[in-house]
């Protein structure tokens, strides 16, 4: 199927800036760009209409971007804690998704949707992970996601301590002299 020409009404990451005429696959246009009102079909009538509204659209975009930048300054260094069950090796039973992160950030005071969480892949291990949150197509902030088994473990991870199978076993190395009574050490077989 032939690509569809569209006029972008706002910046779209990895595609173009506002006012650019781009060619995209029909499914991307039909299922994402057009319903989200991020683009218009590039017909003569729409080109004329866009040029008439261009100044107004740019002013609205600038206002939204400035607001997003103010919010980004206010919540810089935001860190959220997500409590999950995990195995001894630190791997989660399930994963942490964009929805979980958006719910945790809303509880921390930043109202975002799961579509704004730019998660490369689901989080499947305990620990600290940096995730990008897009407040505006041109403004993204890093949010630290602290995935732990309990609140105490999350606090230890935040301080930089290693938690998990490696961190807990470090103090468990035993010496045979401290375990057995003197003279009761197991006999070594004769060679």
N, C-alpha and C positions, 0 to 999 in steps of 0.2 A: 504494500500500500504506500502511496506517496505521502511525503511529509506535509505537515500543515504549517502555514505561515501565520504567526501571531505577533501582536504588538504587546510588549511587556508593560504592565501598569505599575510594577514595582521591581526592585532588584530581586532576582532569583539566583541563588548560589549555583555556580558552575554553569550558568546559562546566559545571563546578561543583565544589563542595567535597565532602568525605566526608559521607555521610548524605543528600545532596540526592537528591530524586526528580526525574529528568529524562526528557524524551521525546526519543528519537533515532531515526534511520532504522534499519530492520531490518538492513541490511547493515553499518552501523557497529557495531551491537550484536553481531551474529553473528560478524563477522570480526575485530573489534578488542577491544571492551570485555569481552565475556564470556570469550574465550580467554585474554586477558591477566590475568584475574581482577581487573579494575578495577571491575566492577559485578556486580550480581545482578538478576534479573528482579524487578519490584516486585509480588510476590504477597503474600497475607496471611501465609503461612507464612514467607516470606523476610523480611518486615518484622519479624515477631516475633523471628526468629533474629538479625537484624541488631541490633535493640535490646538483645538479651541480650549480644551480643558487642561492642557499641559501645565500651565502656570499654577492652576489651582491644585492639581495632583502633586506637583513638586513642593508646594507650600505645605500641604497636608503631610507629605512624606518627611519633610524637614522637621515639622512640629513633632511627629511621632518619634523620629530618631532622637531629637533632643530630650524628649521625655524618657526614652529608653536609656539614654546615656546618664541621666540623673539617677534613675533607678539602679543602673549598674554601679555608679559611684557609691550609692547608699548601701548596697548589699555586697560590696567587694569582699572577697574572702569567705563567702558563705559556705558552711559545712553542714551536711545533714547526716544523721545516723539512721541506718536501717538495720533492724534486728532480724536475723534469719537463722534457721537451723542449719548446721553444717556437720560434715563428717570430721574424723580425726585429722585428715590430711588438709583440711581447710576448704574443701570443695563444698559448695552449697547444694542442698537438696532442692533443686529448681534453679531459678536465676532471678536477678534483679532487673526489671525492665524499665522502660521510659515512664510507664504509668506509676510504678513504685516511687521513682525519683521525683516525679511531679507532685505526688501526694505528700512526700516528705518535705519538699520545698514550700508547698502551701502551708504545711503545719509550722514551718520555720518562719513564715511571714512573707514569702515571695509568691504571689499568685501567678502561676504559669499553667499551661496545658501540656499534655504529654507530647503533642506535636512540636513543641518548642524545645524539648530535650533532644539534643543531637547525640545519640548513643551509637557508636560505631558497631558494637556488638553487646549482647547482654552480659552482665557481670555475673560470673559463676564461681568466684573465689572470695574468701574473706580478705579484708584489707581496705586500704585507701585507694580510691580511683578518682581521677579528675574527669569531669563530664562537662561538655559545652552546653550552655542554655542560650538559645537565640531569643533575645527580647525584642528584636527588630531584625529585618533582613540584613542590616549593616552593623548591628551591635550584638555581640555574643559575650557572655561571661563564663568563667570557669566556676564550677561548683564541685567541692570535694565531697564524695560519697564515701562514708565510713560504714562498711558492711561488717557486722560483728554478731557474735552469738548472744551477747548480753551487753547491758549498758556499761558495766565495769570493764569488759573487754574492749569496748569502743573507746573508753577513756584512755586505756593503756595504749591502744593503737594510735590515738591522736597525739600522745606524748612521744611516739616514735619507738615504742617497745615492740619487739617481735612477738606475735601471738600465734598460736597454732601448735601443731605437733612439734616443730623444731624448737620453738621458744619454751615450751613447757617441759620438754625432755632434758633440756640443758642442765638443770639442777638434779636430775634423777640418776646421774652416773654414780654407781655404788662401788665401794671397795669391799673386797671379800673379808678384810680384817674387821670392818665395822659391822658386817652382817652376822658373821659366825662368832661364837664364843672362842676365846683363846684355846687352842689345842683341839678344837672341834672342826677345823677346816677340812674339807673333803680331801681324801687321800688321792694323790696322783697315781695313775696306773704305772706299773713298771714297764719300761720300754725294753 
